[in-house]
Amino acid sequence: MIEQILLGAATAFVLVSLVGVYRTVTGPTMPDRVIAINFIGSNVVIVIALIAAAIGEPGALDIALVYALLNFLLSISISKFQVDSEEGVL
Amino acid sequence: MTPREILVLVLAVGGVFFAVVAAVGLIRLPDVYSRAHSSSKSETLGAVLALSAVAVSYGIGLEALKVVFLLTFMFLTNPTAAHAITRAARERGIEPWTTEDDR
């Protein structure tokens, strides 16, 4: 029963992520696309954790943790290197 | 239905609900800054609820500790990333949406 609940939630999160694909294609500016890709990356981390709990393979939690780190690093690096500010973006 | 199944169901449904709210905000809002606000707050709460469902389904142990660590990391870094993106947009000179503009 718990496995079916977790797989259903993972399916719902995958369907919600398609909204981020729409905003990535039709975003008027570049920060819109960065926001949408950050949204998709957070949803992918959640889907990996849910499927790891549903199929009983705890090694995939390490993959989710590394993916969250890389998602954060992508947002920070794109925001830092697209502008030339003295103070930085943080 | 054991109490653990009921708790997992409630937390997963709450996470999906707040993710849908973030998606609606990402479609409907008119500006970069308002979209960043939606994708920061609602998506962070949905992620925290869904990962709490995963932690409750594991029970006490090393896997639940890993999931709680991931939850804390996402709780700290997601608003920080949104802040950095909006500050970079402000440095690029993107103007906010006001009531003089049409949709």
N, CA and C atoms of all chains as a GROMACS GRO file, in nm:
protein
  579
    1MET      N    1   0.083  -0.121   0.000
    1MET     CA    2   0.000   0.000   0.000
    1MET      C    3   0.086   0.126   0.000
    2ILE      N    4   0.192   0.127   0.083
    2ILE     CA    5   0.280   0.244   0.087
    2ILE      C    6   0.352   0.261  -0.047
    3GLU      N    7   0.389   0.149  -0.110
    3GLU     CA    8   0.458   0.158  -0.239
    3GLU      C    9   0.368   0.221  -0.344
    4GLN      N   10   0.238   0.185  -0.343
    4GLN     CA   11   0.147   0.243  -0.443
    4GLN      C   12   0.126   0.392  -0.418
    5ILE      N   13   0.119   0.434  -0.291
    5ILE     CA   14   0.105   0.577  -0.261
    5ILE      C   15   0.226   0.655  -0.311
    6LEU      N   16   0.347   0.599  -0.285
    6LEU     CA   17   0.469   0.672  -0.323
    6LEU      C   18   0.484   0.676  -0.475
    7LEU      N   19   0.448   0.569  -0.545
    7LEU     CA   20   0.458   0.572  -0.692
    7LEU      C   21   0.357   0.667  -0.752
    8GLY      N   22   0.237   0.676  -0.693
    8GLY     CA   23   0.139   0.773  -0.742
    8GLY      C   24   0.184   0.916  -0.724
    9ALA      N   25   0.246   0.944  -0.608
    9ALA     CA   26   0.298   1.079  -0.585
    9ALA      C   27   0.411   1.112  -0.682
   10ALA      N   28   0.496   1.011  -0.715
   10ALA     CA   29   0.604   1.033  -0.811
   10ALA      C   30   0.550   1.063  -0.950
   11THR      N   31   0.442   0.993  -0.989
   11THR     CA   32   0.379   1.021  -1.118
   11THR      C   33   0.322   1.162  -1.124
   12ALA      N   34   0.260   1.206  -1.013
   12ALA     CA   35   0.205   1.342  -1.009
   12ALA      C   36   0.316   1.446  -1.018
   13PHE      N   37   0.430   1.420  -0.954
   13PHE     CA   38   0.540   1.517  -0.961
   13PHE      C   39   0.599   1.523  -1.101
   14VAL      N   40   0.605   1.409  -1.171
   14VAL     CA   41   0.654   1.411  -1.310
   14VAL      C   42   0.560   1.492  -1.399
   15LEU      N   43   0.427   1.477  -1.378
   15LEU     CA   44   0.332   1.552  -1.460
   15LEU      C   45   0.341   1.702  -1.429
   16VAL      N   46   0.368   1.740  -1.302
   16VAL     CA   47   0.381   1.882  -1.268
   16VAL      C   48   0.507   1.941  -1.332
   17SER      N   49   0.611   1.859  -1.349
   17SER     CA   50   0.736   1.910  -1.406
   17SER      C   51   0.721   1.952  -1.552
   18LEU      N   52   0.619   1.901  -1.623
   18LEU     CA   53   0.598   1.941  -1.762
   18LEU      C   54   0.562   2.089  -1.774
   19VAL      N   55   0.503   2.146  -1.668
   19VAL     CA   56   0.476   2.290  -1.664
   19VAL      C   57   0.607   2.369  -1.671
   20GLY      N   58   0.709   2.318  -1.602
   20GLY     CA   59   0.840   2.381  -1.610
   20GLY      C   60   0.899   2.376  -1.749
   21VAL      N   61   0.870   2.268  -1.823
   21VAL     CA   62   0.917   2.261  -1.962
   21VAL      C   63   0.851   2.370  -2.046
   22TYR      N   64   0.719   2.393  -2.023
   22TYR     CA   65   0.649   2.500  -2.097
   22TYR      C   66   0.712   2.635  -2.070
   23ARG      N   67   0.740   2.664  -1.941
   23ARG     CA   68   0.797   2.794  -1.908
   23ARG      C   69   0.939   2.807  -1.960
   24THR      N   70   1.012   2.696  -1.969
   24THR     CA   71   1.147   2.701  -2.023
   24THR      C   72   1.146   2.734  -2.172
   25VAL      N   73   1.047   2.682  -2.245
   25VAL     CA   74   1.042   2.710  -2.389
   25VAL      C   75   0.996   2.852  -2.416
   26THR      N   76   0.891   2.899  -2.347
   26THR     CA   77   0.831   3.028  -2.381
   26THR      C   78   0.864   3.139  -2.282
   27GLY      N   79   0.972   3.124  -2.204
   27GLY     CA   80   1.006   3.231  -2.112
   27GLY      C   81   1.060   3.352  -2.185
   28PRO      N   82   1.012   3.472  -2.152
   28PRO     CA   83   1.059   3.588  -2.228
   28PRO      C   84   1.205   3.623  -2.201
   29THR      N   85   1.251   3.599  -2.080
   29THR     CA   86   1.388   3.639  -2.045
   29THR      C   87   1.465   3.516  -1.996
   30MET      N   88   1.596   3.535  -1.978
   30MET     CA   89   1.681   3.424  -1.934
   30MET      C   90   1.657   3.384  -1.788
   31PRO      N   91   1.636   3.475  -1.692
   31PRO     CA   92   1.608   3.429  -1.555
   31PRO      C   93   1.482   3.347  -1.542
   32ASP      N   94   1.382   3.370  -1.630
   32ASP     CA   95   1.264   3.282  -1.631
   32ASP      C   96   1.304   3.137  -1.658
   33ARG      N   97   1.394   3.118  -1.753
   33ARG     CA   98   1.435   2.982  -1.787
   33ARG      C   99   1.516   2.920  -1.675
   34VAL      N  100   1.597   3.002  -1.607
   34VAL     CA  101   1.675   2.948  -1.494
   34VAL      C  102   1.582   2.906  -1.380
   35ILE      N  103   1.478   2.986  -1.354
   35ILE     CA  104   1.381   2.952  -1.250
   35ILE      C  105   1.308   2.823  -1.284
   36ALA      N  106   1.269   2.808  -1.412
   36ALA     CA  107   1.197   2.687  -1.452
   36ALA      C  108   1.285   2.564  -1.442
   37ILE      N  109   1.414   2.577  -1.476
   37ILE     CA  110   1.503   2.461  -1.469
   37ILE      C  111   1.532   2.425  -1.324
   38ASN      N  112   1.536   2.527  -1.235
   38ASN     CA  113   1.551   2.499  -1.092
   38ASN      C  114   1.429   2.422  -1.038
   39PHE      N  115   1.311   2.462  -1.086
   39PHE     CA  116   1.186   2.393  -1.049
   39PHE      C  117   1.188   2.247  -1.093
   40ILE      N  118   1.230   2.224  -1.219
   40ILE     CA  119   1.237   2.087  -1.271
   40ILE      C  120   1.338   2.004  -1.192
   41GLY      N  121   1.453   2.066  -1.157
   41GLY     CA  122   1.554   1.991  -1.083
   41GLY      C  123   1.508   1.952  -0.944
   42SER      N  124   1.436   2.042  -0.876
   42SER     CA  125   1.383   2.007  -0.744
   42SER      C  126   1.283   1.893  -0.754
   43ASN      N  127   1.198   1.897  -0.859
   43ASN     CA  128   1.102   1.789  -0.877
   43ASN      C  129   1.170   1.657  -0.908
   44VAL      N  130   1.281   1.660  -0.982
   44VAL     CA  131   1.352   1.536  -1.014
   44VAL      C  132   1.415   1.476  -0.888
   45VAL      N  133   1.467   1.563  -0.798
   45VAL     CA  134   1.520   1.513  -0.670
   45VAL      C  135   1.411   1.442  -0.589
   46ILE      N  136   1.292   1.503  -0.584
   46ILE     CA  137   1.182   1.443  -0.509
   46ILE      C  138   1.140   1.310  -0.572
   47VAL      N  139   1.135   1.305  -0.706
   47VAL     CA  140   1.094   1.181  -0.774
   47VAL      C  141   1.195   1.069  -0.749
   48ILE      N  142   1.326   1.102  -0.749
   48ILE     CA  143   1.428   1.000  -0.721
   48ILE      C  144   1.412   0.946  -0.580
   49ALA      N  145   1.386   1.035  -0.481
   49ALA     CA  146   1.370   0.988  -0.343
   49ALA      C  147   1.245   0.903  -0.328
   50LEU      N  148   1.135   0.942  -0.393
   50LEU     CA  149   1.011   0.864  -0.382
   50LEU      C  150   1.026   0.726  -0.445
   51ILE      N  151   1.090   0.718  -0.562
   51ILE     CA  152   1.105   0.588  -0.627
   51ILE      C  153   1.203   0.501  -0.550
   52ALA      N  154   1.308   0.563  -0.489
   52ALA     CA  155   1.401   0.484  -0.407
   52ALA      C  156   1.332   0.424  -0.287
   53ALA      N  157   1.235   0.497  -0.229
   53ALA     CA  158   1.161   0.440  -0.116
   53ALA      C  159   1.060   0.336  -0.164
   54ALA      N  160   1.006   0.352  -0.287
   54ALA     CA  161   0.901   0.262  -0.332
   54ALA      C  162   0.957   0.127  -0.375
   55ILE      N  163   1.070   0.124  -0.445
   55ILE     CA  164   1.122  -0.004  -0.494
   55ILE      C  165   1.222  -0.066  -0.397
   56GLY      N  166   1.248   0.001  -0.282
   56GLY     CA  167   1.333  -0.060  -0.181
   56GLY      C  168   1.480  -0.065  -0.215
   57GLU      N  169   1.530   0.047  -0.271
   57GLU     CA  170   1.672   0.052  -0.302
   57GLU      C  171   1.732   0.178  -0.242
   58PRO      N  172   1.788   0.173  -0.120
   58PRO     CA  173   1.830   0.296  -0.052
   58PRO      C  174   1.956   0.359  -0.111
   59GLY      N  175   2.024   0.291  -0.204
   59GLY     CA  176   2.143   0.352  -0.265
   59GLY      C  177   2.111   0.470  -0.353
   60ALA      N  178   1.984   0.480  -0.399
   60ALA     CA  179   1.947   0.592  -0.485
   60ALA      C  180   1.933   0.722  -0.408
   61LEU      N  181   1.928   0.715  -0.273
   61LEU     CA  182   1.921   0.839  -0.195
   61LEU      C  183   2.050   0.920  -0.207
   62ASP      N  184   2.164   0.852  -0.223
   62ASP     CA  185   2.290   0.923  -0.246
   62ASP      C  186   2.287   0.996  -0.380
   63ILE      N  187   2.225   0.932  -0.481
   63ILE     CA  188   2.212   0.996  -0.611
   63ILE      C  189   2.126   1.122  -0.600
   64ALA      N  190   2.019   1.115  -0.521
   64ALA     CA  191   1.933   1.232  -0.501
   64ALA      C  192   2.007   1.345  -0.432
   65LEU      N  193   2.091   1.311  -0.334
   65LEU     CA  194   2.166   1.412  -0.260
   65LEU      C  195   2.266   1.484  -0.351
   66VAL      N  196   2.338   1.407  -0.434
   66VAL     CA  197   2.433   1.467  -0.527
   66VAL      C  198   2.361   1.551  -0.632
   67TYR      N  199   2.241   1.506  -0.675
   67TYR     CA  200   2.167   1.582  -0.775
   67TYR      C  201   2.118   1.714  -0.718
   68ALA      N  202   2.080   1.716  -0.589
   68ALA     CA  203   2.039   1.842  -0.526
   68ALA      C  204   2.156   1.939  -0.518
   69LEU      N  205   2.275   1.888  -0.484
   69LEU     CA  206   2.395   1.972  -0.482
   69LEU      C  207   2.423   2.033  -0.618
   70LEU      N  208   2.416   1.950  -0.725
   70LEU     CA  209   2.446   2.001  -0.859
   70LEU      C  210   2.342   2.101  -0.906
   71ASN      N  211   2.215   2.082  -0.865
   71ASN     CA  212   2.108   2.176  -0.903
   71ASN      C  213   2.134   2.314  -0.842
   72PHE      N  214   2.172   2.315  -0.713
   72PHE     CA  215   2.202   2.442  -0.646
   72PHE      C  216   2.324   2.509  -0.709
   73LEU      N  217   2.426   2.429  -0.742
   73LEU     CA  218   2.547   2.484  -0.802
   73LEU      C  219   2.519   2.543  -0.939
   74LEU      N  220   2.428   2.481  -1.016
   74LEU     CA  221   2.393   2.533  -1.148
   74LEU      C  222   2.327   2.670  -1.139
   75SER      N  223   2.231   2.684  -1.046
   75SER     CA  224   2.161   2.812  -1.033
   75SER      C  225   2.257   2.923  -0.989
   76ILE      N  226   2.342   2.893  -0.890
   76ILE     CA  227   2.433   2.994  -0.838
   76ILE      C  228   2.535   3.035  -0.944
   77SER      N  229   2.588   2.937  -1.020
   77SER     CA  230   2.693   2.970  -1.116
   77SER      C  231   2.638   3.047  -1.234
   78ILE      N  232   2.518   3.012  -1.283
   78ILE     CA  233   2.460   3.088  -1.393
   78ILE      C  234   2.430   3.231  -1.349
   79SER      N  235   2.377   3.247  -1.226
   79SER     CA  236   2.347   3.380  -1.177
   79SER      C  237   2.474   3.461  -1.154
   80LYS      N  238   2.584   3.394  -1.117
   80LYS     CA  239   2.706   3.469  -1.088
   80LYS      C  240   2.778   3.512  -1.214
   81PHE      N  241   2.780   3.426  -1.316
   81PHE     CA  242   2.866   3.455  -1.430
   81PHE      C  243   2.794   3.526  -1.544
   82GLN      N  244   2.664   3.555  -1.531
   82GLN     CA  245   2.600   3.629  -1.639
   82GLN      C  246   2.602   3.779  -1.615
   83VAL      N  247   2.640   3.823  -1.494
   83VAL     CA  248   2.650   3.966  -1.467
   83VAL      C  249   2.790   3.996  -1.417
   84ASP      N  250   2.833   4.123  -1.434
   84ASP     CA  251   2.960   4.166  -1.381
   84ASP      C  252   2.934   4.263  -1.267
   85SER      N  253   2.906   4.208  -1.148
   85SER     CA  254   2.879   4.294  -1.034
   85SER      C  255   2.996   4.286  -0.937
   86GLU      N  256   3.015   4.394  -0.864
   86GLU     CA  257   3.125   4.399  -0.769
   86GLU      C  258   3.096   4.316  -0.645
   87GLU      N  259   2.967   4.311  -0.604
   87GLU     CA  260   2.932   4.249  -0.477
   87GLU      C  261   2.902   4.100  -0.490
   88GLY      N  262   2.875   4.052  -0.612
   88GLY     CA  263   2.830   3.914  -0.626
   88GLY      C  264   2.679   3.907  -0.618
   89VAL      N  265   2.626   3.787  -0.640
   89VAL     CA  266   2.480   3.773  -0.645
   89VAL      C  267   2.423   3.728  -0.512
   90LEU      N  268   2.506   3.683  -0.418
   90LEU     CA  269   2.450   3.636  -0.290
   90LEU      C  270   2.449   3.748  -0.187
   91MET      N  271  -0.581  -0.003   0.692
   91MET     CA  272  -0.498   0.120   0.695
   91MET      C  273  -0.433   0.134   0.832
   92THR      N  274  -0.305   0.111   0.837
   92THR     CA  275  -0.231   0.137   0.960
   92THR      C  276  -0.207   0.287   0.976
   93PRO      N  277  -0.172   0.336   1.094
   93PRO     CA  278  -0.146   0.480   1.110
   93PRO      C  279  -0.029   0.530   1.025
   94ARG      N  280   0.072   0.446   1.001
   94ARG     CA  281   0.184   0.489   0.916
   94ARG      C  282   0.137   0.512   0.773
   95GLU      N  283   0.048   0.425   0.721
   95GLU     CA  284  -0.003   0.445   0.585
   95GLU      C  285  -0.085   0.573   0.574
   96ILE      N  286  -0.166   0.602   0.678
   96ILE     CA  287  -0.247   0.724   0.675
   96ILE      C  288  -0.157   0.848   0.676
   97LEU      N  289  -0.050   0.845   0.759
   97LEU     CA  290   0.040   0.961   0.767
   97LEU      C  291   0.115   0.982   0.636
   98VAL      N  292   0.161   0.871   0.573
   98VAL     CA  293   0.230   0.882   0.444
   98VAL      C  294   0.136   0.937   0.338
   99LEU      N  295   0.010   0.892   0.337
   99LEU     CA  296  -0.087   0.940   0.238
   99LEU      C  297  -0.114   1.089   0.254
  100VAL      N  298  -0.132   1.134   0.379
  100VAL     CA  299  -0.160   1.277   0.403
  100VAL      C  300  -0.042   1.364   0.360
  101LEU      N  301   0.082   1.321   0.395
  101LEU     CA  302   0.200   1.402   0.361
  101LEU      C  303   0.223   1.404   0.210
  102ALA      N  304   0.201   1.290   0.140
  102ALA     CA  305   0.222   1.288  -0.005
  102ALA      C  306   0.119   1.373  -0.077
  103VAL      N  307  -0.008   1.368  -0.031
  103VAL     CA  308  -0.111   1.450  -0.095
  103VAL      C  309  -0.084   1.599  -0.072
  104GLY      N  310  -0.036   1.636   0.047
  104GLY     CA  311  -0.001   1.776   0.072
  104GLY      C  312   0.114   1.823  -0.015
  105GLY      N  313   0.215   1.737  -0.034
  105GLY     CA  314   0.327   1.774  -0.121
  105GLY      C  315   0.285   1.795  -0.265
  106VAL      N  316   0.199   1.706  -0.316
  106VAL     CA  317   0.151   1.720  -0.454
  106VAL      C  318   0.066   1.846  -0.469
  107PHE      N  319  -0.015   1.878  -0.365
  107PHE     CA  320  -0.099   1.998  -0.371
  107PHE      C  321  -0.013   2.124  -0.381
  108PHE      N  322   0.092   2.134  -0.297
  108PHE     CA  323   0.172   2.256  -0.303
  108PHE      C  324   0.257   2.263  -0.429
  109ALA      N  325   0.295   2.147  -0.486
  109ALA     CA  326   0.365   2.148  -0.615
  109ALA      C  327   0.273   2.197  -0.726
  110VAL      N  328   0.145   2.160  -0.721
  110VAL     CA  329   0.049   2.207  -0.822
  110VAL      C  330   0.026   2.358  -0.808
  111VAL      N  331   0.024   2.408  -0.682
  111VAL     CA  332   0.011   2.552  -0.660
  111VAL      C  333   0.131   2.626  -0.719
  112ALA      N  334   0.252   2.572  -0.701
  112ALA     CA  335   0.371   2.634  -0.758
  112ALA      C  336   0.366   2.633  -0.911
  113ALA      N  337   0.314   2.525  -0.970
  113ALA     CA  338   0.305   2.517  -1.116
  113ALA      C  339   0.206   2.618  -1.171
  114VAL      N  340   0.091   2.635  -1.102
  114VAL     CA  341  -0.008   2.735  -1.146
  114VAL      C  342   0.052   2.876  -1.139
  115GLY      N  343   0.127   2.904  -1.032
  115GLY     CA  344   0.192   3.034  -1.022
  115GLY      C  345   0.296   3.054  -1.130
  116LEU      N  346   0.366   2.946  -1.166
  116LEU     CA  347   0.469   2.956  -1.270
  116LEU      C  348   0.407   2.982  -1.407
  117ILE      N  349   0.285   2.936  -1.430
  117ILE     CA  350   0.219   2.966  -1.557
  117ILE      C  351   0.159   3.105  -1.556
  118ARG      N  352   0.082   3.140  -1.450
  118ARG     CA  353  -0.011   3.251  -1.459
  118ARG      C  354   0.046   3.386  -1.421
  119LEU      N  355   0.153   3.391  -1.343
  119LEU     CA  356   0.199   3.521  -1.293
  119LEU      C  357   0.273   3.597  -1.402
  120PRO      N  358   0.272   3.732  -1.398
  120PRO     CA  359   0.315   3.808  -1.515
  120PRO      C  360   0.462   3.848  -1.518
  121ASP      N  361   0.541   3.815  -1.415
  121ASP     CA  362   0.670   3.880  -1.403
  121ASP      C  363   0.775   3.779  -1.358
  122VAL      N  364   0.903   3.814  -1.377
  122VAL     CA  365   1.011   3.726  -1.333
  122VAL      C  366   1.013   3.714  -1.182
  123TYR      N  367   0.993   3.826  -1.114
  123TYR     CA  368   1.007   3.828  -0.968
  123TYR      C  369   0.892   3.754  -0.899
  124SER      N  370   0.770   3.772  -0.952
  124SER     CA  371   0.657   3.700  -0.893
  124SER      C  372   0.668   3.550  -0.920
  125ARG      N  373   0.719   3.513  -1.038
  125ARG     CA  374   0.738   3.370  -1.065
  125ARG      C  375   0.845   3.311  -0.975
  126ALA      N  376   0.949   3.388  -0.946
  126ALA     CA  377   1.052   3.338  -0.855
  126ALA      C  378   0.996   3.321  -0.714
  127HIS      N  379   0.907   3.412  -0.675
  127HIS     CA  380   0.842   3.400  -0.544
  127HIS      C  381   0.759   3.272  -0.534
  128SER      N  382   0.678   3.245  -0.638
  128SER     CA  383   0.597   3.124  -0.639
  128SER      C  384   0.683   2.998  -0.637
  129SER      N  385   0.784   2.997  -0.724
  129SER     CA  386   0.868   2.878  -0.733
  129SER      C  387   0.958   2.860  -0.613
  130SER      N  388   0.977   2.967  -0.533
  130SER     CA  389   1.057   2.952  -0.412
  130SER      C  390   0.975   2.894  -0.298
  131LYS      N  391   0.866   2.963  -0.262
  131LYS     CA  392   0.796   2.926  -0.138
  131LYS      C  393   0.715   2.798  -0.151
  132SER      N  394   0.626   2.794  -0.253
  132SER     CA  395   0.537   2.678  -0.264
  132SER      C  396   0.614   2.550  -0.296
  133GLU      N  397   0.715   2.563  -0.383
  133GLU     CA  398   0.789   2.443  -0.420
  133GLU      C  399   0.873   2.392  -0.303
  134THR      N  400   0.926   2.483  -0.220
  134THR     CA  401   1.001   2.438  -0.104
  134THR      C  402   0.911   2.363  -0.006
  135LEU      N  403   0.790   2.415   0.017
  135LEU     CA  404   0.700   2.346   0.111
  135LEU      C  405   0.655   2.211   0.055
  136GLY      N  406   0.628   2.202  -0.076
  136GLY     CA  407   0.591   2.074  -0.135
  136GLY      C  408   0.703   1.973  -0.126
  137ALA      N  409   0.827   2.017  -0.147
  137ALA     CA  410   0.941   1.926  -0.138
  137ALA      C  411   0.959   1.875   0.004
  138VAL      N  412   0.942   1.965   0.102
  138VAL     CA  413   0.958   1.925   0.242
  138VAL      C  414   0.851   1.823   0.281
  139LEU      N  415   0.726   1.843   0.237
  139LEU     CA  416   0.619   1.749   0.272
  139LEU      C  417   0.642   1.612   0.205
  140ALA      N  418   0.682   1.613   0.076
  140ALA     CA  419   0.702   1.485   0.006
  140ALA      C  420   0.820   1.408   0.065
  141LEU      N  421   0.929   1.477   0.097
  141LEU     CA  422   1.043   1.407   0.156
  141LEU      C  423   1.012   1.361   0.299
  142SER      N  424   0.922   1.434   0.370
  142SER     CA  425   0.877   1.386   0.500
  142SER      C  426   0.798   1.256   0.486
  143ALA      N  427   0.720   1.243   0.378
  143ALA     CA  428   0.649   1.118   0.352
  143ALA      C  429   0.747   1.003   0.331
  144VAL      N  430   0.856   1.030   0.258
  144VAL     CA  431   0.958   0.927   0.237
  144VAL      C  432   1.024   0.887   0.369
  145ALA      N  433   1.055   0.986   0.453
  145ALA     CA  434   1.120   0.957   0.582
  145ALA      C  435   1.028   0.877   0.673
  146VAL      N  436   0.897   0.908   0.673
  146VAL     CA  437   0.802   0.833   0.756
  146VAL      C  438   0.788   0.690   0.704
  147SER      N  439   0.794   0.671   0.571
  147SER     CA  440   0.781   0.536   0.517
  147SER      C  441   0.903   0.450   0.550
  148TYR      N  442   1.021   0.509   0.570
  148TYR     CA  443   1.137   0.429   0.607
  148TYR      C  444   1.137   0.392   0.755
  149GLY      N  445   1.088   0.479   0.842
  149GLY     CA  446   1.099   0.451   0.985
  149GLY      C  447   1.235   0.496   1.038
  150ILE      N  448   1.267   0.452   1.161
  150ILE     CA  449   1.392   0.494   1.223
  150ILE      C  450   1.509   0.416   1.162
  151GLY      N  451   1.615   0.490   1.121
  151GLY     CA  452   1.730   0.421   1.064
  151GLY      C  453   1.819   0.516   0.986
  152LEU      N  454   1.917   0.457   0.917
  152LEU     CA  455   2.014   0.537   0.843
  152LEU      C  456   1.950   0.602   0.721
  153GLU      N  457   1.855   0.532   0.655
  153GLU     CA  458   1.791   0.588   0.537
  153GLU      C  459   1.708   0.711   0.573
  154ALA      N  460   1.638   0.706   0.687
  154ALA     CA  461   1.560   0.821   0.730
  154ALA      C  462   1.652   0.939   0.764
  155LEU      N  463   1.771   0.910   0.816
  155LEU     CA  464   1.867   1.017   0.845
  155LEU      C  465   1.915   1.083   0.717
  156LYS      N  466   1.939   1.000   0.612
  156LYS     CA  467   1.979   1.056   0.482
  156LYS      C  468   1.869   1.144   0.425
  157VAL      N  469   1.743   1.100   0.437
  157VAL     CA  470   1.632   1.178   0.380
  157VAL      C  471   1.613   1.308   0.457
  158VAL      N  472   1.632   1.304   0.591
  158VAL     CA  473   1.619   1.428   0.669
  158VAL      C  474   1.731   1.526   0.634
  159PHE      N  475   1.851   1.473   0.606
  159PHE     CA  476   1.962   1.559   0.564
  159PHE      C  477   1.932   1.625   0.430
  160LEU      N  478   1.876   1.546   0.336
  160LEU     CA  479   1.837   1.601   0.205
  160LEU      C  480   1.729   1.707   0.219
  161LEU      N  481   1.634   1.683   0.309
  161LEU     CA  482   1.524   1.778   0.334
  161LEU      C  483   1.578   1.910   0.388
  162THR      N  484   1.673   1.902   0.485
  162THR     CA  485   1.731   2.023   0.542
  162THR      C  486   1.812   2.100   0.438
  163PHE      N  487   1.885   2.026   0.353
  163PHE     CA  488   1.964   2.090   0.249
  163PHE      C  489   1.875   2.165   0.150
  164MET      N  490   1.765   2.099   0.107
  164MET     CA  491   1.675   2.166   0.013
  164MET      C  492   1.604   2.283   0.078
  165PHE      N  493   1.573   2.271   0.207
  165PHE     CA  494   1.508   2.380   0.282
  165PHE      C  495   1.598   2.502   0.290
  166LEU      N  496   1.731   2.481   0.293
  166LEU     CA  497   1.823   2.595   0.298
  166LEU      C  498   1.856   2.650   0.160
  167THR      N  499   1.876   2.563   0.060
  167THR     CA  500   1.934   2.610  -0.066
  167THR      C  501   1.832   2.660  -0.167
  168ASN      N  502   1.706   2.618  -0.159
  168ASN     CA  503   1.611   2.657  -0.263
  168ASN      C  504   1.579   2.808  -0.257
  169PRO      N  505   1.552   2.868  -0.139
  169PRO     CA  506   1.534   3.014  -0.136
  169PRO      C  507   1.661   3.092  -0.166
  170THR      N  508   1.778   3.033  -0.133
  170THR     CA  509   1.903   3.101  -0.166
  170THR      C  510   1.923   3.110  -0.317
  171ALA      N  511   1.891   3.002  -0.388
  171ALA     CA  512   1.903   3.003  -0.534
  171ALA      C  513   1.805   3.102  -0.596
  172ALA      N  514   1.682   3.110  -0.542
  172ALA     CA  515   1.584   3.206  -0.596
  172ALA      C  516   1.631   3.350  -0.573
  173HIS      N  517   1.690   3.376  -0.456
  173HIS     CA  518   1.743   3.509  -0.427
  173HIS      C  519   1.856   3.546  -0.524
  174ALA      N  520   1.946   3.450  -0.553
  174ALA     CA  521   2.056   3.479  -0.644
  174ALA      C  522   2.006   3.506  -0.785
  175ILE      N  523   1.905   3.428  -0.830
  175ILE     CA  524   1.852   3.447  -0.965
  175ILE      C  525   1.785   3.583  -0.978
  176THR      N  526   1.705   3.622  -0.877
  176THR     CA  527   1.636   3.752  -0.887
  176THR      C  528   1.735   3.868  -0.876
  177ARG      N  529   1.841   3.849  -0.797
  177ARG     CA  530   1.939   3.958  -0.788
  177ARG      C  531   2.015   3.973  -0.920
  178ALA      N  532   2.044   3.861  -0.987
  178ALA     CA  533   2.108   3.869  -1.117
  178ALA      C  534   2.016   3.934  -1.220
  179ALA      N  535   1.885   3.905  -1.212
  179ALA     CA  536   1.789   3.969  -1.303
  179ALA      C  537   1.783   4.118  -1.279
  180ARG      N  538   1.793   4.161  -1.153
  180ARG     CA  539   1.792   4.303  -1.121
  180ARG      C  540   1.920   4.371  -1.173
  181GLU      N  541   2.032   4.299  -1.166
  181GLU     CA  542   2.158   4.356  -1.218
  181GLU      C  543   2.154   4.368  -1.369
  182ARG      N  544   2.081   4.279  -1.436
  182ARG     CA  545   2.071   4.288  -1.582
  182ARG      C  546   1.979   4.400  -1.626
  183GLY      N  547   1.898   4.456  -1.536
  183GLY     CA  548   1.812   4.568  -1.572
  183GLY      C  549   1.674   4.529  -1.618
  184ILE      N  550   1.621   4.414  -1.574
  184ILE     CA  551   1.484   4.375  -1.608
  184ILE      C  552   1.389   4.449  -1.516
  185GLU      N  553   1.294   4.521  -1.575
  185GLU     CA  554   1.205   4.604  -1.495
  185GLU      C  555   1.092   4.520  -1.437
  186PRO      N  556   1.044   4.550  -1.315
  186PRO     CA  557   0.929   4.478  -1.259
  186PRO      C  558   0.800   4.516  -1.330
  187TRP      N  559   0.702   4.426  -1.321
  187TRP     CA  560   0.570   4.449  -1.382
  187TRP      C  561   0.491   4.543  -1.291
  188THR      N  562   0.436   4.652  -1.352
  188THR     CA  563   0.352   4.744  -1.275
  188THR      C  564   0.214   4.751  -1.337
  189THR      N  565   0.125   4.828  -1.275
  189THR     CA  566  -0.013   4.832  -1.324
  189THR      C  567  -0.028   4.913  -1.452
  190GLU      N  568   0.076   4.989  -1.490
  190GLU     CA  569   0.064   5.060  -1.619
  190GLU      C  570   0.080   4.965  -1.737
  191ASP      N  571   0.147   4.853  -1.717
  191ASP     CA  572   0.167   4.759  -1.827
  191ASP      C  573   0.040   4.678  -1.849
  192ASP      N  574   0.020   4.633  -1.973
  192ASP     CA  575  -0.088   4.538  -1.998
  192ASP      C  576  -0.032   4.397  -1.985
  193ARG      N  577  -0.125   4.301  -1.963
  193ARG     CA  578  -0.082   4.163  -1.941
  193ARG      C  579  -0.022   4.104  -2.066
   0.00000   0.00000   0.00000
